[in-house]
Amino acid sequence: MPHGLAGGRGDRPGEGRVPAGGQAEHRREPRGHPAVRGDEHPHPHAVQGRGGEGPGRRRQGQGSPAEGDRSAPRSLSESRDRVLENEPVPSASRLPYVRTIHRGDRGEAVRDIQHRLLDFGLRIEPEELEGRFGPSTEEAVKAFQQRRGLPSDGMVGADTWGELVEAGYRLGDRVLYLRSLTFQGDDVRGLQKRLNALGFDAGREDGIFGPRTAAAVAEFQHNVGSASDGIVGPDTIGSIERLRPAVEGPSRAVVREAEYIRHIEEKQTLVGSCVAIDPGHGPDDPGHVGPGGLSESEATMLIAEDLAAELGARGAHPSILRTRDDAPSPSARALAANELGAAVCISIHLNGGEPTAEGATCFYYGTEATYSPAGQRLAEVIQEELVALMGLMDGRTNRLTVAMLRETRMPAVQVEPCFLTNPTEEAMLTDPVSRRLLAAAMAAGIERFFGSVESATGPRSASGSTDAGRSSAGG
């Protein structure tokens, strides 16, 4: 590393300075949406006593996190140990399930969403800007979802709201540091990209400020002669920007994960491995409903139970992440998978659309700039088995940025084996024999991922996989 860069004071606590962009940070706080406001901190005990950051409240000096905001580790070396042990990191900005906001809704919550969409450069008709969720707002939401790699259904649920909040942050808008409820946003993603480009391993560029990112910040600070406190304020950002890192090309995290694929194929087998299974939706969030009345939440649980039985017969240790009676948030499910120490995570959803729409699709974590190679490989082999064994139309594999794929710390995929709104494919899901065959195809793909068996279905067709944005209104 070059010497003579801005060092000395660094971003230490107690300097009495106001963070750069403090006004910008406040501007992007949720407005007039009580459910969302409460859900931005789904674990309130971690933030009680801070008094918030509302109007008229002067924030603490730069690099001076509020008391109680620090995460459990007492040192960055301890944080690094947690990373090596794959200890999960709680999520701060993703929402538990709240009432989905969609076309026809009115109110301050809609107005808040509209202002965020306008900040993103999307057009909304003036007559809707008084807080009416009309056609142009729906189209703006769909355009935002497509840009961010989300299911483009035009509705604002937990994942879309989380992305709207995170898209509002730019590096320098707020002081970043490791805390129990992790900072999430485009500012964190920009920091990770720059650190990785400079050779400091910030991990996957997922926009989550976890222990690995904090350790990379401290290592960078040490190299430029600053206090190695892991706090990212104007001084640290200035030091990074003066180096002008070349952020093009694959990150260290992508390269490392590609190496991990070779390791798992050579050293690990399905036998004895924990597989987390997430049946999408839940009793309060039924998802798509088929023409025969089967809901997505019911169907995904049936598939999950059959998949668990099939994996258990093959020697794995499956664990279903919800019961029939509850609907945890996506972040809560991801955290549960992390706490299990699962080797892979399979999230099951069903697609929806016109009655004639059909076919299987598998998704893995990825944005335009980065992706999960291990997730991509897992999605590809499951997709191949679904198409070959079930005769399903090949909807290919695609990138997706939902919390379940982004916040899990293991290879994770979202499998949508068919369209519930297609009468023929709904009938397949109500038939126990067909459903068990579907589970067997998914299990065969998982087994192939571990390198336990060769494909019994032959090479994949020329359709391959694609990273094109998802445009269907899947589950």
N, C-alpha and C positions, 0 to 999 in steps of 0.2 A: 504494500500500500504506500502511496506517496506520503511524505512527512510534511509537517508544517501547516497542516490544515487547522481550521478553527478548533481549538481544544479548550483547555483551561476550565472555564466555568461550566460548560455543558448545559444540560437541562435539569439542573439539580433542584430539589425542593427548596422552598423558603427564599427564593430570589425576589418575590414580590412583583413579578411581572404577570401581565394578563396574556393568556394564550393568543397567538395570532389567529384571526378568524373567529373569535369568540362570538361575534354577532352572527356570523354565518351559521355557526353551530346551533345557536338558539333559533334562528329562522327556520331551520329544518326540523325542529321539534314538532310532533303531531299537534294539530290544532283541533279543538272541539270534538274529539272522538273519545269519550270516556272509556269505552271498551278497549280501544287500541292503546290509550294512554296507560291504562293499568297493565295491559299485556306486554308493554315493551320491557317490563321487568317482571317476568313470570314467577320469580322467586323473591318476593318483596322483602324477606328478612335480610337480604344482602344489601339493600339500599335504604332501609329504614334508618331514620335519624339524620340523613343527609340534608333533608329539607328541600331537595330538588334544585333545579337550576332555572327557576322561573324569572319573569321580568323583574328588574330592580335588584336582583341578587348578584353581587359581584363575585365572580368565580375566584377560586384560589389561584395563587401565582403559578406561573408556568412550571410544569413538571412537579406539581404538588398535588397528588391525588387526594381525594377526600378520605378521611379516616374510615377504615372499614372497607375501602374499595379494593385493597390489595388482595390478591388471591392467597390461598393457603401456604404455598411454598415460602420458606424463610430466606431463600437465596436463589439466584439464577442457576446455580449448579444443581440445586434440588429440583428446580423447574425442568432442567435438561434431563434429569433422571426420570421425571414423570413422563416426559415425551418418549424416552426409550422404552418405558414400560407400557406405552400406549394408554396412559390414564386419560379418561375423557375430560374434555373441557366444556363446562356449561356454556350454553348459548344465551346471548342477551337480547338480540333484536328480533328473533323470529317469534311469531305469535303462537300461543295456544289457539285452538279452534275458537273463533268468534263468529258472529253472524256475518256471512258473506255479503258483501255489498255488490249490487248488480243493477242492471237496467230497471228503471222504475222507482228506485230509491231516491229520497230527497233528504237534505239536511246538511249540517255542518261537516259531517264526516265525508260526504260526497264532495263538498267544496274543497276540503283539505286535499283529497285525492286529485281533484282537478288542478289545483295550483301546482302540485308536484308534477303532474303530467305536462303542464305548460312549461315549467322549469326545464323539463326534459326536451323541449322543442316540439311538442306535439300539439296539434290543433284541436280545439273544442269550440263549437258554435257558441257565439255570445249569449244566445237565449238560454243556454244550459248552465251558464256560469254562476247563476244564483244558487247553485247546489242541487240541480236536477240531473240525475244520471240518465241521460238520453242517448240516442244513437251515436252522436259524435263522441261522447265520453266513452261509450263502449268500444268504438273503433280505436280511440286513443289508447285505451287499456290493452286491447289486442296488439296494437303496434308495439307498445312498451314490452308486453310479455314476449313477443317474438324476438325483440332485440336482446332481451335478458335471458333467453333460453328457457322460458316457462311455457306451460300449456296455454295456448292462446284461446281461452274461453270467454274473454271479455268481462270476467268477474274478478272482484278483488277479495281474495281470501288471504290466508296466513302467509303463503309464500310470496304472492304478488305484493302485499303490503310491506313485507320485509324488504323486498327488492326496491320498492319505491322509497323507503326510508334510506336504505344504504346508498342508493344512486345519488342522493343529495350531498354526500360528503366528498370533499376533495382533500388531498394531503395538505395539511396545514390548518384545516378548519378547527381542529381540536387537538388537545394533547392526548397521545396514546400511551398506554402502559398496560401491563398485565394485571387483570383484576378477576374476581370470581365470576362476574358476568361479563364475558368477553366483549370488547369492542368489535363491531362488525361494520363493514362499509367499503365503498370504493376507495376511500383514503387508505385503509389497511391493505387492500389489494395492490394499490400503487406502491406502497412501502415494500411489500413482499417482493414485487416484481423488481424493484430497484436493488434491494438487498441481494436477491438471487443473482442478478446480473453482475453484481460486484464480487460474487464468490462467497457470500455469507448465507448459509443455509437457513432460509426463513420458512422452509416447508412448502406445501402446496399453496398456490396463489389463490386462496379461496376467500379472502377478505375477512378472515377470522383471526384476531390478535391473540393467539395462544402461546403456550410456553416456548415452542420452537421459534416463533417469530421474536418473542422477547429476548431469547438467548442470542439470536442473530443480531438484534439491535445492540445488545451489550457488547458482543464481540466486535461489531463495527466501531462502537464508541471507543473501546480499548485501543483499536488499531489507529484511530485518528487522535488519540491523546485526550479524549473527553472522559468525564466520569462515567463509569460503566454501570449506569443505573437502570438501563432498559426503558427509559422514559423518552418518548419522541416528541420534542417540541421544536421551536424554530431553529435552535442551534444545530440539533442533529439533522433536521431536514436540510438546512443550509449546507452542512458538510456533505450530505449525500448528493445534493444537486450540483455542487461544485465539481464532483467527480464525473458528472454526466454519464451515468451508466448506460450502456447499450442494452436496451430492454427487449430487442428482437431475439427470436430464436427460442428453443425449448429451455425451460427453467431446470434447475437442479432437481426439483421435486419430480418433474416428469421423467428425467433420466433415471433417478433413483427408483421410481416406481416400475419403470421398464425392467430394471435389474431384478426387482422383487418378483416379477412374473417368472423369470427364469428360475429364481430360487424356489418359489412355491411349486413349480412344475417338477423340479428335481428332488426337493427335500420333503414336501408335505403331501399328505394324502387326505382324502375325505374322511377316512376312518379316524374317529376320535376328534374330528374338528367340530367346533361349534358353528352352527349356521343360524343366524338371526332371520326370522321370517316376519315380515310386516304385512298383515292384511289391511289394505287401504280402507280409509273412511271408518265409520262406526255408527252406533245406533242413532246419534244425533246428527250425523252427516252421511246420509245414505248413498250419496254419489248418483251415478246414472241408475235409471230404473228401466228394465227391459219391458217389451210389449206384453210379456206374460206376468209381469209384476215382480220379478226377481230384482232385488236391489244390489248395487255394487258392493255395499258393505257386507251383505249376506254371502254373496258369491265369493268374494275374496277370502272370507273366513273359511268357507268350504274348501277352496283350493289350498289355502294355507294348511289346513288339517291334513289333507291328502298328501301334500308335499312333505310335511313333517313325518308322516308315517313312512313314506317312500325313502326319505333320507335316513330315518332311523333304521330301516331294514338294510341300508347300505353301510351302516356302521357310524354314521355321523351323530352329533348331539344337537338336534334342532331345538329352537326356542321361539315360540310365537310371542310377538311383542305386545299384543293386546288381547283382551277377552271379548266375548260377544257383547258385554254390557258396558264397555267403556270406549272412549275415542280420544286417546292422548294426542297432544299436538305433534306435528312432525318433528319438532326439536326434541320433545320428550321421548319419542320413539328412537331417534338417532342416539340420544344419550343412553337409553336403555341398551341399545346394541353395543355401544362403546363399553358400557360397564360390564357387559357379558364377556368382553374380550373375544367377540365373534371373529371367525376367520373371514367370513363373507356375510353380506346382508342382502336379502332378496325382498324387495317391496313389491307387493302384488296389487295392481290396479286393473281396471277394464276401460276400454275406450268407448266412446259414444259418438253418434252422428246420425246420418241418414240410415234408414232400415236396410239399405243395400250395402253400406260400408262394411268391410270385413278385413280380417287379417291380424297378424301378431306383430308387435313392435317391442323392442327392448331399449331402454335408455340407460346412460351412464353419465357421471358428472362431467361437465365440460362447458366452457364458454368459448367465445371467439378466440380468446388469447391462450387458454390453457385447458387441459383435460386430464382425466385419470386413465392412464394406459391399462392399469389392472382392471378398472371398471369396464373399459372398452372391451378387453379380452373376455371378461365374464359375460358381458352382454352378447358378444358375437357367438360364443359357443352355445348359450341358451337359445338364442334366436335360431341358430342352425338346427338344433334338435327339435324345436317347436315346428319349424317348417317341414322338416323331413319326416318326423314321426307322426305328426298330426295332419299333414297335408294342408296347413294353413297358408293363406296368402302372405308373402314376405313383405312386411312393412319396414324391414331393415332396422338398423340400430341408429340411434340419434343421441346427441348431447342434450342434457337437461340440467338445470341449476336448482332444483327444488331442495329444501332443507334435508330431506332424507338422504339424498346423494351427496350433498355438500358437507354436512356436519358429521357424518359417520367417518370413523378413522380406519376403515377397512375397505376392500373392494366392495362396491355396492351397486346394485342395478334396480331399476324399476321395470318390471315385466308386465306388459299388457297383452295377454295372449289372444284376446278377441274383442269384438264389439258387442257389448251387452245389448245394444239397441237393434242388433240384427237378430230376427227371430230364430234363424237356424243356429247361430252361435250361442244364443241364450239357451236353446234346447240342449246343446252340448253340455252346458254348465249344470243343467239340472239332472243330467244322466250320470249316475255314479261311475259307471264303467268308463265313459269318455273323460270324466274328470280325473279319474285315477291315471289314465293314459297321459293326460296333460301334465299331471304331477310327475309322472315317470320321465317325460321328455325334459322337464325343467331340471329334475335331479340328474339326468344323464349329462346335461350341459354343465352343471356344477361339478360333477365328477370329472369331466374332461378338463375343466379349469385347473383342478388340482393335479392334472397329469396322471390320474389313477388309471384311466382307460383311454384307448384310442377311439375316435369317432366310429360309431357303428353305422353312420348314415352317409359316409362318403364325403368328398369335398363339397364345399359350398358352391352354390350357383354363382354366376357372374354378377349377380345383383350387388353382392358385397354389402358394405355398410356405408352410411353417409353421415356427414356432420351438418347436414342442412337443418335450418331451424324448423321446429315442430309447429305445424299449422292446424292440426286437428284438435278438437275439443276433448281430449282424453281425460281419463279419471284421475 
